[in-house]
Amino acid sequence: MKYYLISGEASGDLHGSNLIKEIKKIDSSASIRCWGGDKMEAAGATLVKHYKELAFMGFTEVIRNLPTILKNLAFCKADIAAFKPGVVVLIDYPGFNLRMAAWLKENNYTVIYYISPQVWAWKENRVKGIKKTVDKMIVILPFEKEFYKKWNFDVAYVGHPLVEVIDQYKIENPPAAGQASNNIIAILPGSRKQEIEKKLPVMLSVMKHFPGYRFILAQAPGLEDEFYLSYLTTYPRVEIYQDKTYSLLAIARAALVTSGTATLETALFRVPEIICYKGNPVSYRIARWLIKIKFIGLVNLIMDKAVVKELIQQDLTTENLVKELKYILEDGPGRTKILKDYDDLYTLLSAGGKASEKAAEIVVAAARH
């Protein structure tokens, strides 16, 4: 059977790659084309367009790059029409994928959406359109099934794919003797240049207040080494890990993390963290006006409480970061509580089973239908 997968971000590339592996286990003759990244290509798909060409973030950035986005939509439609897949799998990336879903349904393709758009956060009435254009929604957050139920839309909860990814990493990379460290602070500033430029200088500014700690920066895949050189000049103590985020989290004492999937990865490695977010002021004000959720961090959203501290926009200052970092570095009730909440989070996200395997079963069944 033929499968077409569309992902537009690094996290989608990761989950898409594991989905591809599981599809191939069920359907050994699977022919797969994708929009994604190196991981999806390595898993056996033909890569049509890399996500680093698609990373437009925020309202103003999207408007500025609208001609490129429209060209990409037209190109994607033409490529799908030429390939004639039995099923199209849309992986998160809602700004692009919801538009594709409408076209796909108009042209009688079977549409599976894996990793729901955050319709529970803003523009809830988008569910009406999703019900019309998506044949099956596969969700990975436990509260999403109940959310869709009130819209009379039956979705499949399969658990979170990051649980199996990180569990497998730990099995394959057991800690070496003496590897554990008490003096490493991980910095995960995001994967897009525009967000890194806003936040990383503030995140690095705390270094002088913690002379006994090593600060290690996780370099985003797809970003060139030269981009980080100016930060190394200003902060020569910072170390950089390239394509080794998990090995960094496995030994970190604490972490400064931008919003997104990385906040959940950090929690699943049981590393106390501070969520750091500072974006385009106009985009942020529009987002706060539209978005109805209490938190921006996935950990806090899933647990429905402030498990980890969120420092957002004007609150992301050196002074606030130093205060919160001291709080999670030191042994005590604060650090203990975070780790206990992380254990509860793991239990909650494991309830669905092996996410990629379950999702692949749904996708292959749809393709064969």
N, C-alpha and C positions, 0 to 999 in steps of 0.2 A: 504494500500500500504506500501511497504518497502522503507525506506530512509536511506542513508549512508552519514554522514557528516564528513569532515576531516578539522580540524583546528589545528594549532600548536603553538598558542600563547595566552596570556591572553585576548587581544582585540578580537581575533577570537572566544574565548570562550564566551565572552559577546555577540557579535553579533549573534553567532550560537545559543545561548540560546534563544534569542528573536525570531529568525527564527523558532526554534523548537516550541515555544509557538503558533506562528501564524499558522504553519503547522497543529498543533493539533486542532486548531479552525476550520480549513477547512476540515481536514480529521481526524475524531475522532478515527478511527481505525488504525492510523499511527503507524507503528513499526519502531523505529529509533535506529540505532547504530552510534556511533561517536568516533572520536579522538578529544579531547578537554580538558575540565576541569570540575570543580565542578558545574559551572553554567549550562553547557549543560546537565550534569547528573541530576541536580535538576529540569530542565525543562521537563524531562521525557525520555531522551535518555539513552541507555545502553552504558556506557563509556568503550571503548576498551583500550585506552592508554591515559595517562594524558600528557598535553603539557609540563609539567616541565621535562619530560624525553626526550623532543625533542628540547629544546632551545639551538641550536648551532648558534652562531652569528659571522659573519665575515669570510673572505676567509680562513685564517689560521686555525680558529677553526673548520670550516667545513671539511677541509682536514684531520685534526687530528682525527676527529670523523667519518670519512668516513665508516669504517666497521660497526659501529652502525647504521648509516643512511641506509646503504644497507640492513641490517637485518630488519630494520623497514619497508622498502619498500616491502620486500618479505613477511613479516608478514601481512602487510596491504592488499596486493593482495590476499593472501590466505583467509583472513577473509572476504573480499568482495565476493570472489568466493563461499564461503560457505553460505553466507547470501543471495545472489542473490537479491540485491535491484532493485527497479524499476527506481531509479535515484540516482546518486551520486553527492553530492554538495561539491565542493572544496571551502574552505573559506580562501582567501589570502594565506599566507605560500607558496610562489611560488617555492622555491628550492625543496621542496618535492612534492607539488601538481601538478606542471607542468609535472613532471616525471610520476606521477600517471595518469594524463590526457591522456598521450600517450598510456599507457597500457590499460586504460579503453576503449578508442576508438577502439584499436585493438581487444578487447574482446566484442565489441558491447554493452557497457553500455551507457546509456544516461548521459551526463556530463553537469552539470550546474556549472559555476564558479561565486561565490558571493564575491565581493570585488576584483577588478582586481589587478593582479601583476603590479608593477610600471614599465611597459614596456616603458612608456613615459619618464622615467628617464635614462634608459640604456638598451642596447641590444634591440633596437626597432624592429629589424627583428624577434624577438620572436613571434610577432603577427602572422607571417606566420604559425608557429606551432600551436598557439592557435586556429586559424581559422580551422585547420584540426582536432583538438582533442576536442574542446569545442563546445557543441551544442548551449549553450546560455551563454553569459557573462552579468552579472548584475553589473553595476558600481555605485559608491556612491559619486564620485567627479564630479562636473559639467563639467569640461573641458575634461573628459575622453570620453564622447560620441562623441565629435568633433574629438578627437584624433583617435578613432577607425574608424570614418567615412572616413578618408582619406585612410584607408586601406580597405575600402569597406566591413566593418564588422559591422553589425547592432547590437548594444548592447542596453540594457535597463538601463536607469538612473532612480533610485528610490528615490533619496535623500540620506542623510547620516543618518544611524541608530542611531548615537550618539545624534542627535537632539531630537528624541522621548524619548531616554533613560533618558537624562538629564531633559527634560521637565516633564516627569513623576516623576522623583525624586523630583523636586521642588514642584510639586503638592502634593506629599505624605509627604514631609518634609518641611512645611512652616517654615520660620525663627521664632524662639521663641522671645518673648519680650526681648530686650537687648542682643540677641545672636550675632548680627553683631559686628565685631571687626575691629579696625583700627591698631592693633599691631601684627597681625599674618602673618608670612612669611612661606608659604608652600614649602616643599622640596620634589620633586618627582624625585628620581634618577634612575628610571627604574625598570625592573623586573628580570634582569639577573645578577648573581653575578659578572661576568667579567666586565660588564659595570659599575656597582655600584662601584666596587673597584677602577676604573679609575677616576670617576667623583666626588663621594661623598666627599672625603677629601677636594677638592677645594671648593665645594659648602658650606661645613660647616665652612670653614676657614673665611668666612665673618662675622660670628656671633659676634666676638669681636668688630666689627665696628658699630654694631647696638644694643647697650645694652638695649634699651627700647622696643625691639621687642621679641616676642616669636617665636622660630623656631620649626616647627612641621614637622617631617619626616613621609611620607606615606610609611609604610612597604609593600613590594610587597607580594601578595598572593603566597603561595608556598615556600617562603623562611623562614627558621627557625629563631626563636628569637635570637639564639646564634650568628648568623652571624652579627648582629648589635651591639653586646656587646662591641666590641673594639672601635666603634665610640662613644658610650655612655661614655666610660672611658675617652677618649680624649676630648670630648665635652659634659660635664655633663648637660649643659643647654638645650640640644636638647630634645624635647619630641617626642614620637613615637605613631602614630595612626596605628592600625592594622585593615585592612579591612574597613577603614572609609575614603577613599580618597575623596569621594564626600562630606561628611560632613565637611571635612577639607577645600575643595575648596569653599564651601558655605559661609565660614566665613573668608577666607584669604584676606589680603590686596594686596599681591603680591605673586609670586611663582617663584622658580627656578626649571626648568623642563628639563628632558632629551628629546631627540627627540623621535617622535613616536605619538601614539594615545593620550598620556597624554597632549601633547601640544594643541590639539584640544579640549579635555575635559576642560582644563583650560580656554581656550578662550570662550567656551560656558557657563561657569560659570561667565564670564566677570571679570576674574582676570588677571590684567597685569602681564606678565611673561617674563623671560629671558630663552632662550633655551640654554642648556649647553650640549656640546658633546665632549667627549675625548675617543677615542678607541685605539685598537691595531694599532701602527704606520704603520706597513706593510699593514694591511687590509685597513687602511684609505687611504694610498697613492694609492693602487690599485683601491679603490672605486673612488677617485677623478679623476683618469685617465679614468675610464670607464663611470662615471655618468655625464650627460650633464645638469642637472638642476641647477638653480641659488641658490636655498635654500634647506635646509634639513628639516625645520619645516613645518608641514602640513598647518598651518595657513597662512604662507607666500606663500606656493606653490599655495594654492587655490585662494588667493587674488592677486597673481602675483605681490607682492611688499613686502617690508620689514616692515610688521606690527609690529613684535616683534624682538628684538635683538637676533642674533645668535652668541654665543661665542663657537668657534670650535677649537679643538686641542690646539695649542700653544696660542690661544687667550683666552682660558679658564684659567684665572689667578685670584687670589684674588683681585688684583688692578682693573682689568676690571669689575669684578662682583660687587665690591663695588660701582664703578662709575655708572654702569647701574641700579643697584638696587635703589640707591638714586633717580635716574631720574624717575623711575616708581612709587616709593612710595609717592613722593611729589605731591600734587595737583598742576596742571599746564597744559600747552598746550600739553606736551608729554603724560601724563596720559589720558587726555581728548581725544586725537587723537586715542590712542589705543582702548579705549572703544567705540568710534564711529565706528572704523573699525570692531570691534567685532560684533556690531549690523548689519553691512552690511554683514558680514560673515554668521550670523544666517539666514538672509533673503535668501541668496544664497543657503545655504544648506537645507533650508526648502522647496524649490521649487518643489521637487519631490514628496512630500507627506510623508506618513508613510512608511519608507523604509522596515521595517521587514514584514509588511503586504503585500506590493506589491511584495516583493521578494518571499514570501511564495506562493502567487497566481501563480507565474511563475513556482516554483518548483513543486507544486502539479499538475498543468496542464501538466508538462513534465512527471511526474510519471504516470499519467492516460492515456497518449497518446499511 
